Amino acid sequence: MEKCKKIKDCFIIGLLFFVSLGFASVPQTKVISPVEGTWANPQSLIIDNEPGTEVFYSLNGEDPLVSGFAYDGPVLLEGTGNFSLTIVSVSKEGTSIPKTVEYTVEKKALPSYIKNPSDSPIIPMYKDSTIKMPTNVSWFVGTTSTYLPEEKLFQKGGEITLYSNCDIVNYIPLVIKDGSSYYRYVLKTGYSDSMRYSAPVPSVGGIEFFAWNYIRLLDGEKAVYSIDDGAWKETTTLIAIDRTKNHTIKWQKADKSDFMKVFYIPAKPQLIGLPEKGFTNEAVKLKLDSKDYQIGYNSPDGNLLFTKELTIDTVTGDCASIATDFDIYFQGIKMGTITPVFLIDRRNPVVPEIISTAENNFSRKDVTINFDSNDEVYYSVSAPIYEENGFESFDSVTVSSSRGKTGFIKAENNEIILPAKNDAAVFYTVFAYAKDISGNCSDIISYSTIIDSKNYYVDSKSDSKIPHTGTKSDPYPAINDAIRSIVSNNVSLYLDGSFVLDKSVTIGTNCNIIGTNDTKLQFTSNAQLIIENGNVFMENCTLEKQVPQSGDVIQKNLLKIYNSTFVAKNCEFICYFDYSGNCITSKDSTVTLEKSGLSIQATSYASLINAENTLLNLYDFRGNSSAKTAVGISAAENTTIIDNSEIKVIGSYTRACEFLSVVWNIQNSSFISQNAKKNQSAIWMDAFSTKNVDFKNTIKGFSSLFVQTNWKLLN
């Protein structure tokens, strides 16, 4: 897992100094503070150096061995400005290594939330010690490879707490970002009451142990010895011994000038309480599996302490690698050293980044959410909020951004999909947090998005020079912009204003077209509205088309309907054609006009509706056709229903309706003819047409309501 990189990085940073101690000829010095950078508070000088190494320092760039100070513990370096700290470490062998740290201290007010004496170089942390950080302040605890941590590693607000006693001394850097200023402090964990300073008294003299498995007697003088009542041997060198089991050793000087001594040597103990996986997010309580032994600890500040068991912990936010030498004593005699290596990870993982396929938190189709994190991600989605006609704006929806960590589920492959809804806009809020392999959890991050595959808003006043999303608050400027954006089979177009369409508009889906504020669609001579394989409901719209005199005798159309259902309510269709045309042409469809009007004017031929194999429903309909040959309804092989309507035809040759193989129901309607050269019937029908209903209909300018001829439509 990628999380292992964090564990690895923490170990590398924390153990680099420890590993380098193997090079004894080179003095090893780790400068914990200060580090390079610009800081808003005076810095402390804190050095972790190898035992036996002397350290000298100066603050003016001069040679510390000539005009410097001896380092004997943490000290506050007061003052502001630019500093050039020079440190020289001198080993027991006399080898020296210089090191320079250049940094700047600005004169800034110290933060009130750091409760620390202004003259103290460190902030002591004991059990339950807490630093409360303001919500607008970012902070980072621990060691990084750079003087400033990556921005994403900072935490915001909350508390820095040491939950348990920590029996070893640890200096922990704390970097605070408050506004544009950076502060750097050093926290220090200390000892608990279980530690004692008095060294155990050796129960016997003349015996020393080295690296557990080697014994030196009488400080190297010639001696005789016997192990486990074996043969007596003479030695002046180290004696190898197997520490996997208990032994008893007897010895005295080779000349037997002293008393024989006896010492029981227990098997090498095991340290218990270590984290099983080498890391944990809790305090570690260590002890030996034998009560006969004691643990000795040499602290960085020179104290030698002893205990039967010890607790090691670090503050929240830190990822502490532990590689501390503990000397193990039996009956006051040092047996050897145990160096446990593990990590206490109390650092919350980085908040996962939410990557969405929705641009600017808005989408017309299903949204894929990817969680970018090196750790496991757990997520929860709030109950969706639906709005049939679309949301006024993103900010118009109020949801709680806070949420506990119950009800979350693991994101498989760090990806989830938020589905669109066909009949409404939907508002989602996703909550997520990262959980690392140590069990730490990041803060919860939230992300909200609107998915609206149904509602498309168009306003002729929108700026056409910039992109739009087609929402209520950000409508498209052109109808074709909305048509091109349709991704589902059930949409609503909300039109506001007047639109000039110089290209045909084709709709092939289930679509509601709703006009507001006197919506008007003006089609140029080569443009028309085409509905094909769709179901369209239109309301409160005016459609108009003008074709100037051009000599073109091809019939024009305003609206063509194929294999579709079309319903218009409170709409007006207006045509001015140069020669001939139909206001509406339909085939293999159902057309319903309610409380709507059609008007067409041409020089040669004009028809309000030309319908083939169409169920035609006209309710509260008004029609006006004007041409040399003026026709209201021209229908073939369909069913026509006309109720409470009026059709007026003006021209030399007029018909309100002409039916070929039509079943018709007409009631409560009137048919008017003007300027006709001879009286004709309002309704002409062929031999295959059938009158189903004829009730309370009136005529004016016609000789009769209908006439049926023997003329038959040839297939």
N, C-alpha and C positions, 0 to 999 in steps of 0.2 A: 504493500500500500504506500501511497505517496506520504502518508502520515509518518512513515518511518524516516523520511528525510528530516522532519523536525527533530525526531529523537536523535538521529545521527548528527545533525548540525549542533544540537545542544551538547552532545558528548564531545564533539571535536573541539568546540570553543572552550568547554570546561576542562578537557583533559590534555589539551596541548601543552600547557605548562607542566602538568604532572608528568607526562611522558618524557619531556625534555630534561627532567631531573636526573635521568640516567647519565647525562654527560657531566660528570662531577667536576671536571676541570674548568668548566665554564660557569660562572656565577649566574644563577637563574633568578630573575627578578620580574615580577608581574606588577605593572602599574595599574591598579584598579581605578585610581583617580589621581589627577585629572586626565581627561582625554582631549584631543584636539576639538576645536569647534568654538562657537560663540555662545556664551552662556549668560544668563541674566542674574546669576547669584555667585558669590565667592565659592571657589572650588576647594576641595579637601585634597590633601596628599595622603594617599593610602597605598601602601606597597605590600605585596605578598612575596617574601623572599625566602630563599633556601636557608635552613638553619646554619649558622656559622658564617653567613654572608653579611658583610657590613655595607650599608648604603649611605651615600652622601648626596646632597642635592644643593642646587642654587637656583635662584629665580631670575637672574639677570644674564644668563647665557654663559657665565664664567665657569671655569673648571671647579667643580665642587671640592676636589681634593686640595685645592689651593685656598679658596675663599668660600667655602660652603658650610652646610650644616649636616650633622650626623642625624640620620633618620632613626628615631626610637619609638615610633608609633604614629597613629593618625594625627594630622595637624591641619588646621584650617588656614588656607592661604588667602589672606584678606587683601582687599584692594580691587580696583577696576583698571581696565586698560588691557594692553597686550602683554602676555607673559611668555617667556621662553624658559621653561623648566628643564634643567639639565640634571640627570641622575647618573651616578656612577656606582656600580655594584662591584665590591671587592671580595673575591672568594677566599677561603682559608689558605689556598695555595698562593694568593697574591695576584691572581688574574683579575683584571678589571674590564668591565664593559660599560661604555657610556650610552645613554639614551636621552633623547630630547623630545619634549612635548610642548608644542606651541598652541596657545589658546587665548581667547579674549573673554573678558568679563565686562558686560555692559552695566551701567548704573540703572537698575530697575527696582521697583518696589518688590519686596519679597512677598510671596503668596501667603495669605492669612490662614489657609487651610493646612499649611505645613507647620505643625506645632513642635518647633525645635529651637533651642537656644541659638541665637545668632552667632555665638562663638564656638559652637560645637561642630566638629568635623563630620559627625555621623548622626543618623537618626536611629536610636536603639529600638529594636522590636522584640517584645516579649510575648508570651502567650496572651492571645486575645487583643494584642495591640492593633489599633485600626487607624488608618488614614482615610478620611472621607473626602473623596474628590468631587468637585462640582460637576454638574452635568455637561457644562460647556468646556470642560478641560479634558484634554487627551493625555494619556500617560502610557509608559512602557517600563516594565521591570525586568531586569536581567541583563545579560551580556550579549552583545551582537558583534559581528565581524567588522561593522562600521560604527563610527562614533554616534551617528543618528540612525535609529531603527527605520526600516521601511515604513512608509505612511500607513499601510494596511495593517501593520502589527500593533499600532496604538489602540488602546481601549479608551472608552469615554465614560466619565463619571464613575459611579460605583465606589467600592471600598477596597483598600489594600490591607489585608489582615494576615496575621500569623496565628493560625488556629491552635497550634500545639507548642509545647516547649521545644526548643532546639538546643541540643547539648553541644553542638559544635559552632565555632565562630564562622560566620559567613558574611562577607561584604557584598551587598547586592546593589548595583546601580539602579537609580530611578530617574528616568527622563520625563519631564513634564512639558507639554506644549500648551501654553496659555496665551491665546491670541496669536500674535506673531513672535512671541518670546519663548525661548527654550530654557528650562531650568534643569540642573542635574544635581541630584543628591545621592548619598550612599546610605543604604539601610544596613543595619548590623544585627544579626541574631546573636544571642549570647548563651549563657549556661543556665542550667536549672539547678534546683536544690539537690538533685540526686548526685551531682558531681562534687567531689571533694579534692582539696588541694594537697593534703598531706600524702606523701609517698608511702607505700607499704614497706615495712621493715623486712629485709631478707631474713629468712629463717635459718639460713646456713651460709657460710662464706666459702670462698675458694672454688666456686663453680660458676661458669658463664655459659650462656647459650647464644648461638649465632644462627640466624635463618632457620630456627626450629630444629634442624637435623644435625647440628654440630655443637660439640661441647669442648670448652677449654677449662682445664683444671689448674688451679694454683697460679693463675696468671702466666702460664707457660713454663713454670718450673718443672723439673723432672718429677713425675708422679707415677704411682702404680694405682691401677683401678680394676674393678670387676663389675660387670653388668649382669644383672639377674643371676648372681652366684656362679658366674662362669669363671673361666681361668683368669688369673691376674696377669695384667699386662703393664708394660712400662710405656710412658708417653711424655713428649714435650710439645706435641702438635694437637691439632683439632681431632676430636673423636667423632666419627659419623655414627648416627643412631637412627633407628626407624621409629618415627613418631606416630605411626598408625596404631601403636599399642602401648600399654603401660610398661614401665621399666623401673628397676631399682639399681642405683649405682652406688658403689662404695669406692673410696679413694683415700690416699694419704701420701705424704712425701715418700719419695723413693727410698730415702734413708730411714724411714719410719721414725723420724724425730718428732712427729706430732701424732695426735689421736686420729684414728680412722673416722671418716665421716660417711654418713649414709643419707641418700636423698631419693625420695620417691618421685618419679617422672611420669605424670599422667599423659595419656595420648593427646595428640594435638586436638584442641577443641574445634568445633564447627560453629560458625556464626549463623544464628537462626533469626528469622524475621525479614530476610531479604525479599524484595518483590520477585514473584515467580517469573515474570517476563523481563525482569531487568528494569522495569519502570512502573510508576504508580502515580496517582494523583492524590495520595494521602500521606500522612506522616508515617515514617518508617521507625519501628521500635526494634532495636537490635539487642541481642544478648547472646552469650555463649551457652552451649549445651551442657557445660559443666559449671557447677556453682563454685568450684575450687579456684577458678580463674578470675582475674580482674582485667578490665579494659583501661588502658592508659591513653590519654589524648594530649598531644602537644599542640596547643592553640597558636594561631599566628601572632598573638600578642605576648608569647613567651611563657604562658602558664602551662604547667603539667598537671593534668587532672585525672582522677581515677573514679571508676564506677563499675557496677555489676551489669548494668544495662543502660542504654542511652536511646534518646529519641532524636530523630533528625527530621526537620521539616523546612519548608520555605514559605514565603509569602505568596498570596494570590497574585497571579500574573507572571510568576517566575517559572522558568524551566531550569532547574538546578541539577547539574551533573555532579555526583558525589564520587570522589576517589581519594578518600582520606586514609592516611596510615594510622592504624591503632596498634599500639604496643600491648602485648598480652603478657600478664604477670601471673606467676604461680608462687605462692608463699614469698612474695616480695621480690622474686627474681624474674627478670624479663626473659620470656621464652622465645619471642619472635614477633613478627609484625603481620597483621592481617589488613589487607586493603580491599574493602568491599567497593565494587563499582556498580552504581545504579543511578537512576534518574528519578527525581521527584518533579513531576510535570503538573504544576498548578496554573499553567498558562492556557487560557481559553484559545481555541483555534480561531483562525480568521473567519469573520462572518462570510458565508458563501456569497458569491456574486451571482445575481440572477440575470440570466441572458434570455431575452424574450424575442420571439419572432414578430411581436407587435411593435410597430414603429410608433414612438411617442405614446405608448400605452394604449394604442387603439388598433383594432384589426377587424377585417371583414370575414375572417375564417378562423378555424381552430387555431389556438395559440400554443406553440410548443415552448415550454419553459425548461431551460437547462441551468443546473446549479453548478457553477464553477468552483470547485473546492477540492483540496487534497484529502479531505476527510469524508466520512459518511454524512449525508445530509438527510434531515428529517423535516417533513413539511406538513402543513395543514392548509386547507382551502376553506375560507368562510362560506357560509350559505350564499349562493348566488342571488343577486338582486336583478329582477327583470323589469323592463320597461317596454311596453308594446310599441310605442311610437319613437323610441330612442331617447337617450338622456340629453338633457339640455346642454350639459358640458361635463367634463371629467370632474371638475370641482363641485358639481352640484350633488354628488353622491357622498353621503357621510357614513363612514365606517370607522370602527375602533381600530387604531393601529397597535394597541397593546394586546398581548395574549400570553397566557401561561404556556408551559411546555407539555400540557396534557393533550391527548388526542392527536398527536403527531405520528406519522408513519414514515418509514424509511423510503427514500426516493430510489427506486431501482434504476441503475445506470445513470443516476443523477438527472433524470428527465421525467417530466410529466406533461400531459396534454390537457388544456382547458377547452372543452367543446363549445362551439357556437350553437345557438338555438334558432331554429328556422322562423319562429313566429314572434320573436322579441329580441331586443338588445339585452345583453347580460353583462353584469358588472361582477368581476371576481377580485378577491384579495387573497394573495398567497403569503403565508408565513413560513419561514424556514430558518433552521439553525444547523450548524455543523457540530458533529460530535467526533472527537479524536479517539484513538485507540487507548488513551489513558482514561477515558471517560469524561473529559472536560467538554463543556458545551459552550458554543459561542453565544453572543447576544442574538436575539431574534430579529431578522430582517423581514420587512413586508414589501409587497409589490402588488399594485392594483392595475387592472386593465379592463377596458370595455371591448367586448366583441359584439359587433352589430352587422350581421349579414343581411338584415331585412330593410333597414331604413336608410334612405339616401336623400339628402337635402340639396336642393339646387336653388341658388339665388342669382338672378342676372346682375345684381350689383356687386357680387364678389369680385375681388381683384384677380383677373385672369393671368397675371404675370407671376403669381406664386402658387405653389402646390397647396391643395386642400384635401381634407379627409372626408368631406361630404356629410359631416355631422350637423346637428342643429346650430352649434356655435361656429362651425367652420364649413359652410356649404360650398359645393362646387359652383363655378360660374357658368357652366354649360351643361346641357342635358346629356350630350354624348360623353362627357367626362364621367357622369354617373353610370351610363349604360356600359361603358368599358370596364367599370369597376365591379359590376355585379358578379358575385361568385356563387350565389345560391339560387334556388328555384322558387323562392318566395320573397319578393321584395316590395317595398313601398317607396315611390318617388314623390317627394314633396317639393312642389315648384312654386317659386315666388318671383313675380316680375314678368317682364316681356322678353321673349327669346326669339332671335332670328336664326333659323336653321337653314343653312345652305347645303347641307348634306342630309340624305335620308336617315331616319332613325329606325332601327329594327329592334323589336322586342320579341324574344323567344323564351319567355319564362312566365311564371305567375307573378303578376305585377299590379300594384295599386298606384295610380297616378293621381295625386291629390294637389289641386291648385289652391293657392291662397293669394289674397290681395290682387284680384283681377288678373290672374295668370293668363298669359296669352302666348301662343306658339305660332310664329309667323314663318311659314315655309316658303322658300324661294321656288322659282318655276321648275327646277330640276330635283326638288326635295319632296319627300312624302313620309308619312308614318306607316310603317309596315309591322303588322303583328302576325307572327308565324309560329305555330306550335306553342302557343302560350295562352294564358288566361289573364285578361287585363280588365281591371276596373278603373274607370276614369271619373273624376268628380271635380266640378268647379273650374273647368278649363275652357278656354276659347282657342280653337284651332283655325287658322286662316291661311289660304294660299292664293296668291295672285300670279297669273301668267300673262304677261304683256303680249300684244299683237306680234306674232312672229311668222305667220303663214304655216305653222306646223299643224297638220290635221290629225295627229295622233291624239287619242283620248288621254286626258290627264286624270289624276286621282289625288285626293288629299289623304285618304286612309285606305289601305288595303289590309284585308283580314283573311288569312288562310289557316284552315285546320285549327281554329282557335275559338275561344269564348271571349266576347267583348261586351262590357257593360259600361254605358255612359250615363251619368246622372248630373243634372244641372250643367250641361255642357253646350257649347255653341260651335258649329262647324260651318265655316264660311269660305266659299270658293268663287273666284273671279277668273274664268278661263277664256282664253282668246278664241277658241274654236269649239271644242267639245270636251266633255268629261263627266266623270262621276264623282260625287262628293265622297261616297263610301262604296268600295267594291269588296264583296265577301264571297268566299267559296268554302264549302265543307265546314261551316262554322255555326256558332250561335251568336246572334247580335241582339242586344237589348239596349234601347234608348229610352230613358225615363226623364221627364221634365227637361228635355233637351230640344235644341232646334238645329235644323240643317237649312242652309241657304246656298244656292248655286246659280251662277249667271254665266252664260256663254252665248256665242253668236249663232252656232249651228245646232248643237245638241247638248242638253243638260239633263242629268238624272241625279236625284238625291241619293238613292241607294240602288246598286246593282248587286243582286244576291242570287247565288246559285248553290243549290243543295244546302240551304241555310235556314235555321230556325230564327225567324225575325220577329222580335217583340218590340212594339212601339206603344209606350204609355205616356199620356200627357205630352205628346210629341207635336212639334211644329215644323213644317217643311215648306220651303218656297223655292220653286224651280223656274228659271226664266231663260228661254232660248227660243229659236225658231221652232224647234221641236223640244217641248218641255215635258219631262216625265217625273213623276214623284218616285214610285217604287217600281223597279223592274226586277221580277223574281221568276226563277225557274227551278222546278223540282224541289220545292221546299214547303214549309209551313209558315204562314204569315199571320201574326196577331196584331191588330190595331185597335186601341181603346182610348177614347177621350182625346182624340188627336185632330189636327187640322193639316191638310195638305193643299197648297195653292200652287197651280201651274199657270205660267204666263207665256203665251206664244201662239204662233199660227196653228200648230198642231200640239194638242195637249192630252195627256192622260195622267190621272192621279195614280193609277196602278195598272200594270200589265202583268198578267200571271200566265205562266206556262207550266202545267202540271203542278199546280199549287193548291194546297188546302188552306182556305183563309177563314179567319174569324175577325169580323170588323163590327164594332159597336160604338155608339156615342161619339161618332166622328163626323167631320164635315170635309167636303171636297169642293174646291173652288177653281174655276177656270176663267181666265181673262184673255181677251183679244183673239180667241180661236176663230178660224175662218168658217168653221161649221160646227154645229152642235155634235158632240160625241159623248159617249158614256164615260163616267168617271173611272170605272173599272172594266178593263178588257181582260177576258180569260179564254183560254183554249178549251178544247173538248175534254182534256184530261184534268182540268182544274175543278175543284169542289168548293162550293160555298157551304161552310159549316154554320157560321153565325152571321146574321145581318140584322142588327137591332139598333133602332134609333139613330140612323145615319142620315145626313142631309147633304144635298148637292146645291151648287150655284154655278150657273154658266155651263152646266152639262145637261145633255138631253135625258139621261137616266143614270141610275147609280151603277149598274153593271150590264154588260152584254156578254153572252157566251157564244162563241162561234164554233163551227165544225173544224176549224183549223187545228191541226195536231202537230206537236213537236216531234220531228223525226230524230230518232237516235242515230 
